[in-house]
Amino acid sequence: MLQRHIRNIMPFDKGGQLPAIVVGNAKVDPDRTYTLAVTDFAAANQGSSENLRTTGLVFPRDEGLLRDLIIDWFRKKKVVGP
């Protein structure tokens, strides 16, 4: 798996839409497009204090559960069996 594959399955946001917890002290351009990689659990529970602490983020592509993607990756590397 390449980094671009991960970027393809994770959501895209403008800098101004990134949750404060993600940005932290980093300086971001509010008009630039950024890639925000989160697990399916964090996306589904984005409003909780343990996750993104925000609501309304739209995740346009759902490629399945992260654990299934990881299992598929390891199977392709022939590290994990059924």
PDB file of N, CA, C and O in Angstrom:
ATOM      1  N   MET A   1       0.857  -1.174   0.000  1.00  0.00           N
ATOM      2  CA  MET A   1       0.000   0.000   0.000  1.00  0.00           C
ATOM      3  C   MET A   1       0.899   1.231   0.000  1.00  0.00           C
ATOM      4  O   MET A   1       1.904   1.283   0.709  1.00  0.00           O
ATOM      5  N   LEU A   2       0.524   2.208  -0.797  1.00  0.00           N
ATOM      6  CA  LEU A   2       1.268   3.454  -0.881  1.00  0.00           C
ATOM      7  C   LEU A   2       0.536   4.556  -0.126  1.00  0.00           C
ATOM      8  O   LEU A   2      -0.661   4.447   0.141  1.00  0.00           O
ATOM      9  N   GLN A   3       1.254   5.603   0.211  1.00  0.00           N
ATOM     10  CA  GLN A   3       0.637   6.723   0.911  1.00  0.00           C
ATOM     11  C   GLN A   3      -0.540   7.278   0.123  1.00  0.00           C
ATOM     12  O   GLN A   3      -1.539   7.689   0.712  1.00  0.00           O
ATOM     13  N   ARG A   4      -0.435   7.297  -1.208  1.00  0.00           N
ATOM     14  CA  ARG A   4      -1.537   7.838  -2.002  1.00  0.00           C
ATOM     15  C   ARG A   4      -2.790   6.988  -1.879  1.00  0.00           C
ATOM     16  O   ARG A   4      -3.899   7.508  -2.005  1.00  0.00           O
ATOM     17  N   HIS A   5      -2.639   5.691  -1.637  1.00  0.00           N
ATOM     18  CA  HIS A   5      -3.808   4.839  -1.426  1.00  0.00           C
ATOM     19  C   HIS A   5      -4.537   5.251  -0.156  1.00  0.00           C
ATOM     20  O   HIS A   5      -5.766   5.301  -0.125  1.00  0.00           O
ATOM     21  N   ILE A   6      -3.779   5.544   0.884  1.00  0.00           N
ATOM     22  CA  ILE A   6      -4.391   5.980   2.143  1.00  0.00           C
ATOM     23  C   ILE A   6      -5.083   7.323   1.937  1.00  0.00           C
ATOM     24  O   ILE A   6      -6.194   7.533   2.424  1.00  0.00           O
ATOM     25  N   ARG A   7      -4.426   8.232   1.214  1.00  0.00           N
ATOM     26  CA  ARG A   7      -5.053   9.527   0.946  1.00  0.00           C
ATOM     27  C   ARG A   7      -6.338   9.366   0.147  1.00  0.00           C
ATOM     28  O   ARG A   7      -7.289  10.122   0.347  1.00  0.00           O
ATOM     29  N   ASN A   8      -6.378   8.396  -0.747  1.00  0.00           N
ATOM     30  CA  ASN A   8      -7.564   8.179  -1.577  1.00  0.00           C
ATOM     31  C   ASN A   8      -8.766   7.690  -0.785  1.00  0.00           C
ATOM     32  O   ASN A   8      -9.905   7.956  -1.168  1.00  0.00           O
ATOM     33  N   ILE A   9      -8.534   6.980   0.313  1.00  0.00           N
ATOM     34  CA  ILE A   9      -9.667   6.435   1.057  1.00  0.00           C
ATOM     35  C   ILE A   9     -10.073   7.294   2.242  1.00  0.00           C
ATOM     36  O   ILE A   9     -11.053   6.991   2.922  1.00  0.00           O
ATOM     37  N   MET A  10      -9.322   8.371   2.496  1.00  0.00           N
ATOM     38  CA  MET A  10      -9.636   9.220   3.630  1.00  0.00           C
ATOM     39  C   MET A  10     -10.172  10.560   3.136  1.00  0.00           C
ATOM     40  O   MET A  10      -9.950  10.936   1.985  1.00  0.00           O
ATOM     41  N   PRO A  11     -10.873  11.275   4.002  1.00  0.00           N
ATOM     42  CA  PRO A  11     -11.559  12.492   3.569  1.00  0.00           C
ATOM     43  C   PRO A  11     -10.638  13.679   3.323  1.00  0.00           C
ATOM     44  O   PRO A  11      -9.501  13.724   3.793  1.00  0.00           O
ATOM     45  N   PHE A  12     -11.167  14.634   2.573  1.00  0.00           N
ATOM     46  CA  PHE A  12     -10.457  15.867   2.264  1.00  0.00           C
ATOM     47  C   PHE A  12     -11.191  17.037   2.899  1.00  0.00           C
ATOM     48  O   PHE A  12     -12.422  17.064   2.900  1.00  0.00           O
ATOM     49  N   ASP A  13     -10.470  17.988   3.430  1.00  0.00           N
ATOM     50  CA  ASP A  13     -11.055  19.172   4.050  1.00  0.00           C
ATOM     51  C   ASP A  13     -10.212  20.389   3.747  1.00  0.00           C
ATOM     52  O   ASP A  13      -9.002  20.289   3.544  1.00  0.00           O
ATOM     53  N   LYS A  14     -10.859  21.537   3.717  1.00  0.00           N
ATOM     54  CA  LYS A  14     -10.138  22.808   3.635  1.00  0.00           C
ATOM     55  C   LYS A  14      -9.576  23.087   5.015  1.00  0.00           C
ATOM     56  O   LYS A  14     -10.146  22.656   6.017  1.00  0.00           O
ATOM     57  N   GLY A  15      -8.473  23.799   5.077  1.00  0.00           N
ATOM     58  CA  GLY A  15      -7.840  24.105   6.347  1.00  0.00           C
ATOM     59  C   GLY A  15      -8.781  24.758   7.338  1.00  0.00           C
ATOM     60  O   GLY A  15      -8.699  24.495   8.538  1.00  0.00           O
ATOM     61  N   GLY A  16      -9.681  25.614   6.849  1.00  0.00           N
ATOM     62  CA  GLY A  16     -10.618  26.289   7.720  1.00  0.00           C
ATOM     63  C   GLY A  16     -11.665  25.375   8.315  1.00  0.00           C
ATOM     64  O   GLY A  16     -12.347  25.755   9.267  1.00  0.00           O
ATOM     65  N   GLN A  17     -11.807  24.169   7.770  1.00  0.00           N
ATOM     66  CA  GLN A  17     -12.783  23.204   8.267  1.00  0.00           C
ATOM     67  C   GLN A  17     -12.174  22.178   9.203  1.00  0.00           C
ATOM     68  O   GLN A  17     -12.897  21.384   9.805  1.00  0.00           O
ATOM     69  N   LEU A  18     -10.860  22.180   9.334  1.00  0.00           N
ATOM     70  CA  LEU A  18     -10.212  21.190  10.187  1.00  0.00           C
ATOM     71  C   LEU A  18     -10.544  21.463  11.651  1.00  0.00           C
ATOM     72  O   LEU A  18     -10.487  22.610  12.095  1.00  0.00           O
ATOM     73  N   PRO A  19     -10.886  20.428  12.399  1.00  0.00           N
ATOM     74  CA  PRO A  19     -11.178  20.608  13.825  1.00  0.00           C
ATOM     75  C   PRO A  19      -9.949  21.100  14.577  1.00  0.00           C
ATOM     76  O   PRO A  19      -8.818  20.754  14.236  1.00  0.00           O
ATOM     77  N   ALA A  20     -10.182  21.905  15.594  1.00  0.00           N
ATOM     78  CA  ALA A  20      -9.089  22.470  16.393  1.00  0.00           C
ATOM     79  C   ALA A  20      -8.196  21.392  16.982  1.00  0.00           C
ATOM     80  O   ALA A  20      -6.981  21.569  17.075  1.00  0.00           O
ATOM     81  N   ILE A  21      -8.789  20.280  17.378  1.00  0.00           N
ATOM     82  CA  ILE A  21      -7.997  19.197  17.976  1.00  0.00           C
ATOM     83  C   ILE A  21      -7.006  18.608  16.966  1.00  0.00           C
ATOM     84  O   ILE A  21      -5.950  18.106  17.350  1.00  0.00           O
ATOM     85  N   VAL A  22      -7.346  18.671  15.692  1.00  0.00           N
ATOM     86  CA  VAL A  22      -6.459  18.161  14.644  1.00  0.00           C
ATOM     87  C   VAL A  22      -5.346  19.163  14.359  1.00  0.00           C
ATOM     88  O   VAL A  22      -4.186  18.787  14.190  1.00  0.00           O
ATOM     89  N   VAL A  23      -5.708  20.429  14.308  1.00  0.00           N
ATOM     90  CA  VAL A  23      -4.756  21.477  13.961  1.00  0.00           C
ATOM     91  C   VAL A  23      -3.756  21.714  15.085  1.00  0.00           C
ATOM     92  O   VAL A  23      -2.565  21.896  14.831  1.00  0.00           O
ATOM     93  N   GLY A  24      -4.235  21.711  16.323  1.00  0.00           N
ATOM     94  CA  GLY A  24      -3.342  21.981  17.447  1.00  0.00           C
ATOM     95  C   GLY A  24      -2.733  23.356  17.311  1.00  0.00           C
ATOM     96  O   GLY A  24      -3.447  24.334  17.094  1.00  0.00           O
ATOM     97  N   ASN A  25      -1.422  23.443  17.436  1.00  0.00           N
ATOM     98  CA  ASN A  25      -0.713  24.724  17.307  1.00  0.00           C
ATOM     99  C   ASN A  25      -0.174  24.958  15.903  1.00  0.00           C
ATOM    100  O   ASN A  25       0.491  25.964  15.653  1.00  0.00           O
ATOM    101  N   ALA A  26      -0.456  24.038  14.986  1.00  0.00           N
ATOM    102  CA  ALA A  26       0.068  24.161  13.626  1.00  0.00           C
ATOM    103  C   ALA A  26      -0.618  25.295  12.880  1.00  0.00           C
ATOM    104  O   ALA A  26      -1.797  25.574  13.101  1.00  0.00           O
ATOM    105  N   LYS A  27       0.114  25.932  12.013  1.00  0.00           N
ATOM    106  CA  LYS A  27      -0.442  26.991  11.178  1.00  0.00           C
ATOM    107  C   LYS A  27      -0.960  26.351   9.895  1.00  0.00           C
ATOM    108  O   LYS A  27      -0.221  25.662   9.192  1.00  0.00           O
ATOM    109  N   VAL A  28      -2.218  26.580   9.602  1.00  0.00           N
ATOM    110  CA  VAL A  28      -2.799  26.024   8.376  1.00  0.00           C
ATOM    111  C   VAL A  28      -3.395  27.152   7.547  1.00  0.00           C
ATOM    112  O   VAL A  28      -3.866  28.156   8.081  1.00  0.00           O
ATOM    113  N   ASP A  29      -3.366  26.971   6.258  1.00  0.00           N
ATOM    114  CA  ASP A  29      -3.978  27.917   5.331  1.00  0.00           C
ATOM    115  C   ASP A  29      -5.459  27.567   5.242  1.00  0.00           C
ATOM    116  O   ASP A  29      -5.794  26.456   4.831  1.00  0.00           O
ATOM    117  N   PRO A  30      -6.354  28.476   5.613  1.00  0.00           N
ATOM    118  CA  PRO A  30      -7.779  28.156   5.639  1.00  0.00           C
ATOM    119  C   PRO A  30      -8.368  27.829   4.271  1.00  0.00           C
ATOM    120  O   PRO A  30      -9.443  27.233   4.193  1.00  0.00           O
ATOM    121  N   ASP A  31      -7.682  28.208   3.190  1.00  0.00           N
ATOM    122  CA  ASP A  31      -8.195  27.948   1.843  1.00  0.00           C
ATOM    123  C   ASP A  31      -7.523  26.767   1.157  1.00  0.00           C
ATOM    124  O   ASP A  31      -7.943  26.355   0.075  1.00  0.00           O
ATOM    125  N   ARG A  32      -6.504  26.233   1.765  1.00  0.00           N
ATOM    126  CA  ARG A  32      -5.784  25.099   1.177  1.00  0.00           C
ATOM    127  C   ARG A  32      -6.531  23.807   1.469  1.00  0.00           C
ATOM    128  O   ARG A  32      -7.183  23.684   2.506  1.00  0.00           O
ATOM    129  N   THR A  33      -6.439  22.846   0.559  1.00  0.00           N
ATOM    130  CA  THR A  33      -7.044  21.536   0.760  1.00  0.00           C
ATOM    131  C   THR A  33      -6.047  20.633   1.476  1.00  0.00           C
ATOM    132  O   THR A  33      -4.895  20.499   1.064  1.00  0.00           O
ATOM    133  N   TYR A  34      -6.518  20.019   2.558  1.00  0.00           N
ATOM    134  CA  TYR A  34      -5.708  19.095   3.339  1.00  0.00           C
ATOM    135  C   TYR A  34      -6.371  17.731   3.339  1.00  0.00           C
ATOM    136  O   TYR A  34      -7.576  17.610   3.115  1.00  0.00           O
ATOM    137  N   THR A  35      -5.582  16.721   3.588  1.00  0.00           N
ATOM    138  CA  THR A  35      -6.101  15.373   3.743  1.00  0.00           C
ATOM    139  C   THR A  35      -6.154  15.061   5.227  1.00  0.00           C
ATOM    140  O   THR A  35      -5.155  15.190   5.936  1.00  0.00           O
ATOM    141  N   LEU A  36      -7.311  14.655   5.686  1.00  0.00           N
ATOM    142  CA  LEU A  36      -7.488  14.286   7.086  1.00  0.00           C
ATOM    143  C   LEU A  36      -7.749  12.789   7.137  1.00  0.00           C
ATOM    144  O   LEU A  36      -8.786  12.318   6.670  1.00  0.00           O
ATOM    145  N   ALA A  37      -6.824  12.055   7.695  1.00  0.00           N
ATOM    146  CA  ALA A  37      -6.963  10.606   7.783  1.00  0.00           C
ATOM    147  C   ALA A  37      -7.461  10.235   9.172  1.00  0.00           C
ATOM    148  O   ALA A  37      -6.797  10.509  10.172  1.00  0.00           O
ATOM    149  N   VAL A  38      -8.615   9.620   9.229  1.00  0.00           N
ATOM    150  CA  VAL A  38      -9.184   9.168  10.493  1.00  0.00           C
ATOM    151  C   VAL A  38      -9.725   7.761  10.306  1.00  0.00           C
ATOM    152  O   VAL A  38      -9.976   7.317   9.186  1.00  0.00           O
ATOM    153  N   THR A  39      -9.896   7.079  11.409  1.00  0.00           N
ATOM    154  CA  THR A  39     -10.501   5.749  11.338  1.00  0.00           C
ATOM    155  C   THR A  39     -12.001   5.890  11.128  1.00  0.00           C
ATOM    156  O   THR A  39     -12.574   6.960  11.335  1.00  0.00           O
ATOM    157  N   ASP A  40     -12.621   4.805  10.716  1.00  0.00           N
ATOM    158  CA  ASP A  40     -14.067   4.802  10.550  1.00  0.00           C
ATOM    159  C   ASP A  40     -14.758   5.086  11.880  1.00  0.00           C
ATOM    160  O   ASP A  40     -15.812   5.723  11.902  1.00  0.00           O
ATOM    161  N   PHE A  41     -14.190   4.630  12.973  1.00  0.00           N
ATOM    162  CA  PHE A  41     -14.768   4.873  14.296  1.00  0.00           C
ATOM    163  C   PHE A  41     -14.724   6.364  14.636  1.00  0.00           C
ATOM    164  O   PHE A  41     -15.713   6.923  15.110  1.00  0.00           O
ATOM    165  N   ALA A  42     -13.579   7.008  14.394  1.00  0.00           N
ATOM    166  CA  ALA A  42     -13.460   8.443  14.672  1.00  0.00           C
ATOM    167  C   ALA A  42     -14.420   9.243  13.797  1.00  0.00           C
ATOM    168  O   ALA A  42     -15.005  10.224  14.255  1.00  0.00           O
ATOM    169  N   ALA A  43     -14.584   8.834  12.550  1.00  0.00           N
ATOM    170  CA  ALA A  43     -15.511   9.541  11.659  1.00  0.00           C
ATOM    171  C   ALA A  43     -16.943   9.409  12.146  1.00  0.00           C
ATOM    172  O   ALA A  43     -17.695  10.384  12.152  1.00  0.00           O
ATOM    173  N   ALA A  44     -17.317   8.214  12.549  1.00  0.00           N
ATOM    174  CA  ALA A  44     -18.690   7.969  13.003  1.00  0.00           C
ATOM    175  C   ALA A  44     -18.972   8.623  14.346  1.00  0.00           C
ATOM    176  O   ALA A  44     -20.118   8.959  14.646  1.00  0.00           O
ATOM    177  N   ASN A  45     -17.943   8.805  15.150  1.00  0.00           N
ATOM    178  CA  ASN A  45     -18.089   9.371  16.493  1.00  0.00           C
ATOM    179  C   ASN A  45     -17.356  10.703  16.614  1.00  0.00           C
ATOM    180  O   ASN A  45     -16.817  11.028  17.672  1.00  0.00           O
ATOM    181  N   GLN A  46     -17.339  11.461  15.540  1.00  0.00           N
ATOM    182  CA  GLN A  46     -16.532  12.683  15.492  1.00  0.00           C
ATOM    183  C   GLN A  46     -16.871  13.694  16.574  1.00  0.00           C
ATOM    184  O   GLN A  46     -16.005  14.482  16.955  1.00  0.00           O
ATOM    185  N   GLY A  47     -18.084  13.703  17.078  1.00  0.00           N
ATOM    186  CA  GLY A  47     -18.484  14.681  18.080  1.00  0.00           C
ATOM    187  C   GLY A  47     -18.028  14.369  19.490  1.00  0.00           C
ATOM    188  O   GLY A  47     -18.125  15.226  20.368  1.00  0.00           O
ATOM    189  N   SER A  48     -17.534  13.165  19.732  1.00  0.00           N
ATOM    190  CA  SER A  48     -17.163  12.793  21.094  1.00  0.00           C
ATOM    191  C   SER A  48     -15.860  13.463  21.520  1.00  0.00           C
ATOM    192  O   SER A  48     -15.038  13.838  20.683  1.00  0.00           O
ATOM    193  N   SER A  49     -15.687  13.607  22.814  1.00  0.00           N
ATOM    194  CA  SER A  49     -14.482  14.258  23.339  1.00  0.00           C
ATOM    195  C   SER A  49     -13.238  13.401  23.125  1.00  0.00           C
ATOM    196  O   SER A  49     -12.123  13.917  23.194  1.00  0.00           O
ATOM    197  N   GLU A  50     -13.404  12.109  22.869  1.00  0.00           N
ATOM    198  CA  GLU A  50     -12.263  11.225  22.629  1.00  0.00           C
ATOM    199  C   GLU A  50     -11.813  11.257  21.174  1.00  0.00           C
ATOM    200  O   GLU A  50     -10.746  10.740  20.841  1.00  0.00           O
ATOM    201  N   ASN A  51     -12.624  11.863  20.301  1.00  0.00           N
ATOM    202  CA  ASN A  51     -12.295  11.856  18.874  1.00  0.00           C
ATOM    203  C   ASN A  51     -12.039  13.275  18.364  1.00  0.00           C
ATOM    204  O   ASN A  51     -11.131  13.942  18.858  1.00  0.00           O
ATOM    205  N   LEU A  52     -12.792  13.741  17.417  1.00  0.00           N
ATOM    206  CA  LEU A  52     -12.505  15.014  16.765  1.00  0.00           C
ATOM    207  C   LEU A  52     -13.118  16.234  17.439  1.00  0.00           C
ATOM    208  O   LEU A  52     -12.758  17.368  17.126  1.00  0.00           O
ATOM    209  N   ARG A  53     -14.036  16.002  18.358  1.00  0.00           N
ATOM    210  CA  ARG A  53     -14.702  17.089  19.091  1.00  0.00           C
ATOM    211  C   ARG A  53     -15.372  18.097  18.164  1.00  0.00           C
ATOM    212  O   ARG A  53     -15.340  19.303  18.411  1.00  0.00           O
ATOM    213  N   THR A  54     -15.968  17.598  17.116  1.00  0.00           N
ATOM    214  CA  THR A  54     -16.675  18.449  16.171  1.00  0.00           C
ATOM    215  C   THR A  54     -17.798  17.641  15.534  1.00  0.00           C
ATOM    216  O   THR A  54     -17.870  16.426  15.716  1.00  0.00           O
ATOM    217  N   THR A  55     -18.656  18.298  14.804  1.00  0.00           N
ATOM    218  CA  THR A  55     -19.708  17.608  14.063  1.00  0.00           C
ATOM    219  C   THR A  55     -19.798  18.215  12.680  1.00  0.00           C
ATOM    220  O   THR A  55     -19.305  19.316  12.435  1.00  0.00           O
ATOM    221  N   GLY A  56     -20.421  17.497  11.793  1.00  0.00           N
ATOM    222  CA  GLY A  56     -20.679  18.023  10.457  1.00  0.00           C
ATOM    223  C   GLY A  56     -19.623  17.738   9.419  1.00  0.00           C
ATOM    224  O   GLY A  56     -19.787  18.127   8.263  1.00  0.00           O
ATOM    225  N   LEU A  57     -18.532  17.063   9.791  1.00  0.00           N
ATOM    226  CA  LEU A  57     -17.553  16.699   8.766  1.00  0.00           C
ATOM    227  C   LEU A  57     -18.161  15.629   7.881  1.00  0.00           C
ATOM    228  O   LEU A  57     -18.736  14.655   8.367  1.00  0.00           O
ATOM    229  N   VAL A  58     -18.030  15.818   6.593  1.00  0.00           N
ATOM    230  CA  VAL A  58     -18.579  14.869   5.624  1.00  0.00           C
ATOM    231  C   VAL A  58     -17.431  14.032   5.082  1.00  0.00           C
ATOM    232  O   VAL A  58     -16.399  14.561   4.670  1.00  0.00           O
ATOM    233  N   PHE A  59     -17.621  12.741   5.087  1.00  0.00           N
ATOM    234  CA  PHE A  59     -16.621  11.816   4.577  1.00  0.00           C
ATOM    235  C   PHE A  59     -17.181  11.196   3.297  1.00  0.00           C
ATOM    236  O   PHE A  59     -17.943  10.231   3.357  1.00  0.00           O
ATOM    237  N   PRO A  60     -16.809  11.742   2.151  1.00  0.00           N
ATOM    238  CA  PRO A  60     -17.452  11.390   0.895  1.00  0.00           C
ATOM    239  C   PRO A  60     -17.205   9.966   0.401  1.00  0.00           C
ATOM    240  O   PRO A  60     -18.005   9.431  -0.367  1.00  0.00           O
ATOM    241  N   ARG A  61     -16.127   9.359   0.826  1.00  0.00           N
ATOM    242  CA  ARG A  61     -15.830   8.007   0.337  1.00  0.00           C
ATOM    243  C   ARG A  61     -15.736   7.063   1.511  1.00  0.00           C
ATOM    244  O   ARG A  61     -14.991   7.304   2.461  1.00  0.00           O
ATOM    245  N   ASP A  62     -16.483   6.004   1.441  1.00  0.00           N
ATOM    246  CA  ASP A  62     -16.423   4.979   2.465  1.00  0.00           C
ATOM    247  C   ASP A  62     -15.866   3.725   1.820  1.00  0.00           C
ATOM    248  O   ASP A  62     -16.537   3.063   1.028  1.00  0.00           O
ATOM    249  N   GLU A  63     -14.647   3.414   2.167  1.00  0.00           N
ATOM    250  CA  GLU A  63     -13.979   2.253   1.581  1.00  0.00           C
ATOM    251  C   GLU A  63     -14.076   1.027   2.474  1.00  0.00           C
ATOM    252  O   GLU A  63     -13.428   0.014   2.210  1.00  0.00           O
ATOM    253  N   GLY A  64     -14.867   1.107   3.514  1.00  0.00           N
ATOM    254  CA  GLY A  64     -15.019  -0.025   4.412  1.00  0.00           C
ATOM    255  C   GLY A  64     -14.354   0.232   5.744  1.00  0.00           C
ATOM    256  O   GLY A  64     -13.832   1.315   6.007  1.00  0.00           O
ATOM    257  N   LEU A  65     -14.385  -0.779   6.569  1.00  0.00           N
ATOM    258  CA  LEU A  65     -13.795  -0.673   7.897  1.00  0.00           C
ATOM    259  C   LEU A  65     -12.273  -0.669   7.813  1.00  0.00           C
ATOM    260  O   LEU A  65     -11.677  -1.409   7.030  1.00  0.00           O
ATOM    261  N   LEU A  66     -11.662   0.169   8.627  1.00  0.00           N
ATOM    262  CA  LEU A  66     -10.209   0.259   8.639  1.00  0.00           C
ATOM    263  C   LEU A  66      -9.574  -1.089   8.921  1.00  0.00           C
ATOM    264  O   LEU A  66      -8.576  -1.449   8.296  1.00  0.00           O
ATOM    265  N   ARG A  67     -10.146  -1.844   9.863  1.00  0.00           N
ATOM    266  CA  ARG A  67      -9.546  -3.149  10.188  1.00  0.00           C
ATOM    267  C   ARG A  67      -9.556  -4.076   8.983  1.00  0.00           C
ATOM    268  O   ARG A  67      -8.620  -4.853   8.792  1.00  0.00           O
ATOM    269  N   ASP A  68     -10.618  -4.003   8.156  1.00  0.00           N
ATOM    270  CA  ASP A  68     -10.671  -4.840   6.959  1.00  0.00           C
ATOM    271  C   ASP A  68      -9.636  -4.403   5.927  1.00  0.00           C
ATOM    272  O   ASP A  68      -9.047  -5.238   5.242  1.00  0.00           O
ATOM    273  N   LEU A  69      -9.417  -3.099   5.819  1.00  0.00           N
ATOM    274  CA  LEU A  69      -8.383  -2.603   4.911  1.00  0.00           C
ATOM    275  C   LEU A  69      -7.002  -3.044   5.361  1.00  0.00           C
ATOM    276  O   LEU A  69      -6.161  -3.409   4.540  1.00  0.00           O
ATOM    277  N   ILE A  70      -6.770  -3.009   6.665  1.00  0.00           N
ATOM    278  CA  ILE A  70      -5.479  -3.445   7.196  1.00  0.00           C
ATOM    279  C   ILE A  70      -5.288  -4.944   6.966  1.00  0.00           C
ATOM    280  O   ILE A  70      -4.209  -5.377   6.559  1.00  0.00           O
ATOM    281  N   ILE A  71      -6.329  -5.736   7.224  1.00  0.00           N
ATOM    282  CA  ILE A  71      -6.254  -7.181   6.992  1.00  0.00           C
ATOM    283  C   ILE A  71      -5.960  -7.464   5.534  1.00  0.00           C
ATOM    284  O   ILE A  71      -5.121  -8.311   5.228  1.00  0.00           O
ATOM    285  N   ASP A  72      -6.634  -6.772   4.627  1.00  0.00           N
ATOM    286  CA  ASP A  72      -6.386  -6.956   3.192  1.00  0.00           C
ATOM    287  C   ASP A  72      -4.946  -6.634   2.832  1.00  0.00           C
ATOM    288  O   ASP A  72      -4.319  -7.340   2.042  1.00  0.00           O
ATOM    289  N   TRP A  73      -4.426  -5.558   3.419  1.00  0.00           N
ATOM    290  CA  TRP A  73      -3.052  -5.166   3.135  1.00  0.00           C
ATOM    291  C   TRP A  73      -2.083  -6.257   3.576  1.00  0.00           C
ATOM    292  O   TRP A  73      -1.173  -6.627   2.834  1.00  0.00           O
ATOM    293  N   PHE A  74      -2.285  -6.771   4.793  1.00  0.00           N
ATOM    294  CA  PHE A  74      -1.400  -7.827   5.283  1.00  0.00           C
ATOM    295  C   PHE A  74      -1.553  -9.105   4.467  1.00  0.00           C
ATOM    296  O   PHE A  74      -0.573  -9.812   4.232  1.00  0.00           O
ATOM    297  N   ARG A  75      -2.756  -9.401   4.040  1.00  0.00           N
ATOM    298  CA  ARG A  75      -2.937 -10.600   3.183  1.00  0.00           C
ATOM    299  C   ARG A  75      -2.175 -10.444   1.879  1.00  0.00           C
ATOM    300  O   ARG A  75      -1.557 -11.395   1.401  1.00  0.00           O
ATOM    301  N   LYS A  76      -2.215  -9.256   1.305  1.00  0.00           N
ATOM    302  CA  LYS A  76      -1.477  -9.031   0.065  1.00  0.00           C
ATOM    303  C   LYS A  76       0.018  -9.174   0.281  1.00  0.00           C
ATOM    304  O   LYS A  76       0.748  -9.569  -0.628  1.00  0.00           O
ATOM    305  N   LYS A  77       0.471  -8.856   1.476  1.00  0.00           N
ATOM    306  CA  LYS A  77       1.893  -9.015   1.809  1.00  0.00           C
ATOM    307  C   LYS A  77       2.200 -10.450   2.245  1.00  0.00           C
ATOM    308  O   LYS A  77       3.348 -10.797   2.527  1.00  0.00           O
ATOM    309  N   LYS A  78       1.152 -11.274   2.294  1.00  0.00           N
ATOM    310  CA  LYS A  78       1.269 -12.685   2.685  1.00  0.00           C
ATOM    311  C   LYS A  78       1.796 -12.853   4.090  1.00  0.00           C
ATOM    312  O   LYS A  78       2.593 -13.750   4.365  1.00  0.00           O
ATOM    313  N   VAL A  79       1.339 -11.973   4.991  1.00  0.00           N
ATOM    314  CA  VAL A  79       1.745 -12.023   6.388  1.00  0.00           C
ATOM    315  C   VAL A  79       0.636 -12.623   7.232  1.00  0.00           C
ATOM    316  O   VAL A  79       0.906 -13.201   8.285  1.00  0.00           O
ATOM    317  N   VAL A  80      -0.613 -12.495   6.785  1.00  0.00           N
ATOM    318  CA  VAL A  80      -1.778 -12.941   7.559  1.00  0.00           C
ATOM    319  C   VAL A  80      -2.592 -13.897   6.713  1.00  0.00           C
ATOM    320  O   VAL A  80      -2.773 -13.685   5.514  1.00  0.00           O
ATOM    321  N   GLY A  81      -3.075 -14.933   7.335  1.00  0.00           N
ATOM    322  CA  GLY A  81      -3.946 -15.881   6.642  1.00  0.00           C
ATOM    323  C   GLY A  81      -5.401 -15.571   6.942  1.00  0.00           C
ATOM    324  O   GLY A  81      -5.706 -14.572   7.593  1.00  0.00           O
ATOM    325  N   PRO A  82      -6.306 -16.429   6.465  1.00  0.00           N
ATOM    326  CA  PRO A  82      -7.733 -16.206   6.703  1.00  0.00           C
ATOM    327  C   PRO A  82      -8.028 -16.344   8.159  1.00  0.00           C
ATOM    328  O   PRO A  82      -9.177 -16.194   8.573  1.00  0.00           O
TER     329      PRO A  82
END
